[in-house]
Amino acid sequence: MLMQLAALGAGLVSMRFLPQLPPSEVLFGLGVVVLLMLALRRYVLAAFGFGLLWACLSTQAVLDDRLSADDDGRTFWLEGRVIGLPEHGAGVVRFELRDVRSRHAGVPARLRLAWYGGPELKAGERWRLAARLKQPSGLVNPHGFDYEAWLLARRIAATGTVKAGERVAPAGPAGWRDEVRHRLLAVRAHGREGAVAALVVGDDSGLSEADWRILRDTGTVHLLVISGQHVSMLAGWLFFLIWALARRGWWPARLPWLPAASLTALVGALAYGALAGFDVPVIRACLMVALVLLWRMWFRHLGVRLPILLAFDGVLLLDPLASLQAGFWLSFGAVVLLALAFAGRLGRWSAGVTLVRAQLAVTLGLLPLLLALALPVSISGPLANLIAVPWVGLASVPLALLGTLLLPVPGLGEGLLWLAGLSLDLLFDLLGWIATGQDAWMPAALPVWAWLLVAAGALLLVMPAGLPARALGLVMLLPLFFPPVTALDHGHAEVWMLDVGQGMAVLVRTQNHALLYDAGPRFGDFDLGERVVVPTLRGLGVTRLDGLLLSHADQDHAGGAIAVNRALRPRWVISGEPLRDLASEPCQRGEQWQWDGVEFALWRDASPRDGNQASCVLRVEAGGERLLLTGDIDAQVERRLLASRWPVEAEWLLLPHHGSRTSSSAILLDGVKAQHALVSRGRHNTFGHPHPDVLRRVQTRGMGVHDTAELGAVRLVLGTFQPAFGQRGARRFWRRN
């Protein structure tokens, strides 16, 4: 049975790694093969084939419901029901709409919408809305978060922005989770109402950016958002409570304590899972708890492999798209690692030793998964978790759940929630102290052979003590700290124009140096410098910048500069105009230098009148091939640039001001004589960049257009005269091409 379950799981997850889903005729043939294998009693092959077939059919159904390219950017009147927990931010409400109906054919059944300046929405309400819909799309960068995969995993077939709307039906019983959340947020909990809501109902929107940074840096995110650990712990507490009552003779003799304890624990786990919205880790925990309790009720020993495989297959049968979520792999990975770490042990360990061994096993064992998923590694994670796991499990969660349950009792529920908030506030203070100077580490991406070596080393280290050659695992981890790097040839320069939406960030690397031109945008607390630029550069192996060059001080160019400066510690910072919160040197016209045989030169207008016109222009030349980066200069400055007789001819031109109508003039295009135009902009941006007139001028001159909104991050190597490569060229079946 174990082999069949393992084969079924392998078939279910193999869909996730396909570059594209098989066509219908291939799936039909696969179904015939599955039936044939069943007839021949080849149950392992039949299980694998069925798993793959079910996963592909389920995924294709979601893809078929996606908004079509013809309807991309159109506004529709539609009606649907708000589901989940709407996220109320600064001036915007983000929510999901399901069971969507519209007079227009092709409107998907499930949407994720943003309503700027919108009213307070509650789960379960029905709304009639006018919304501008877009195909599922996100920023595509090397080693970056894949928003399109995240949307598909949640079965969201379109995103959009609400223009107007009216409520057509109240929430009703479907909004009970939202009612619990609002009740929790209304209770004073020592200033930690958002953290209490995260523990009880899984709503993390109340955590500040500073809170998230502390949790990421200490590797404790899993503790403040409901995870399988919370569900298992609650079930254990309930089972232990009835066992203790029966042990002391305080349990009714007519009622067998074991079935009662098992049933109570299972109901508690399911109730907590319902509060959390049954995300992947919670479903996994509920399934495993149910299996363990059922077997325990029948006085059978379950073992480890069977419940893990049953839970693994159960989650994927219910939702094959769960394999697209990082939480799925980390959740099951942690369970498997703990099973390996504690397998075959002799004698009994103390609680302290058990906790230390568990943390070391999970920290080491999850390294390969974190690398594969391009997630940061917390240096202080083992120490932080040693403190935070019992703290949250023994104090914060019981107080929060009991306080929520007793809210109808005047004063008692509020008091318990205040204590829960106090415990969380003290925990954040302690974690903040632990995280001081210990930012989460983003290792460089490894080639396949090096990743396999690290994975084998980590697996060796978590195996039971006494295994021969176990210490060899430490040596096998060396590629993690000394990643193999393919160095550029002398005189060549690698250029990455990152996909940062309506902003700009361009990395230029030579054999031994790295320069970042602009640092990505920042909009309020949403800092793409921190969320996109820094992780991408670290994933590319950049641990420190030699220079940070900011064209000017506008937020779409310099908004991420503080995060970049903090994480990558550039040796110098130059800007076209003074920055408010970061010391910098002024851009000097005529300044030039050489790194590893690559020439760099700066130009700036002598008398700029506003921020855009102050942009610092960078020219990079490698092996006779040139790139011109122009910031946001307009047509007036373009004329002065050409009149200055500064050499501007280049093969590659970054269109000024994202291709706006007031820039990229004919005189500039004729003067540069570029063969390729680079465009850094956000898809469906409100400014209409790049302007159709600019595109016509570019195309009339036979220039190729490389647009981040269409291609994702763009890579080229100066000095080779080779074509550029867009990150969307890496085929993924869920990605818009």
Buried (B, 14 or more C-beta within 10 A) or exposed (E): EEEBBBBBBBBBBBBBEBEEBBEEEEBEEBBEBBEEBBEEEBBBBBBBBBBBBBBBBBBBEBEEBBBEEEBBBBBBBBBBBBBBBBBBEEEBBBBBBBEBEBEEEBBBBBBBBBBEEBEEBBBBBBBBBBBBBBBBBBBBBBBBBBBBBBBBBBBBBBBBBBEEBEBEEEBEEBBBBBBBBBBBBEBEBBEBBBBBBBBBBBBBBBBEEEBBBBBBBBBBBBBBBBBBBBBBBBBBBBBEBBBEBBEEEEBEEEEEBBBBBBBBBBEBBBBBBBBBBBBBBBBBBBBBBBBBBBBBBEEEEBEBEBBBBBBBBBBBBEBBBBBBBBBBBBBBBBBBBBBBBBEEEEEEEEEEEBBBBBBBBBBBBBBBBBBBBBBBBBBBBBBBBBBBBEBBBEBBBBBBBBBBBBBEEEEBBBBBBBBBBBBBBBBBEBBBEBBEEBBBBBBBBBEEEBBBBBBBBBBBBBBEEEEEEBEEBEEBBEBBEEBEEEEBBBBBBBBBBBBBBBBBBBBBBBBEBBBBBBBBBBEEEBBBBBBBBBBBBBBBBBBEBBBBBBBBBBBBBBBBBBBBBEBBEBEEBBBBBEBEEBEBEEBEBEBEEEBBBBBBBBBBBEEBEEBBBBBBBBBBBBBEBBBBBBBBBBBBBBBBBBEBEBEBEBBBBBBBBBBBBBBBBBEBBEBBEBBBBBBBBBBBEEBEBBBEEBBEBBEEBEBBBBBBBBBBBBBBBBBBEEEBBBBBBEEBBBBBE
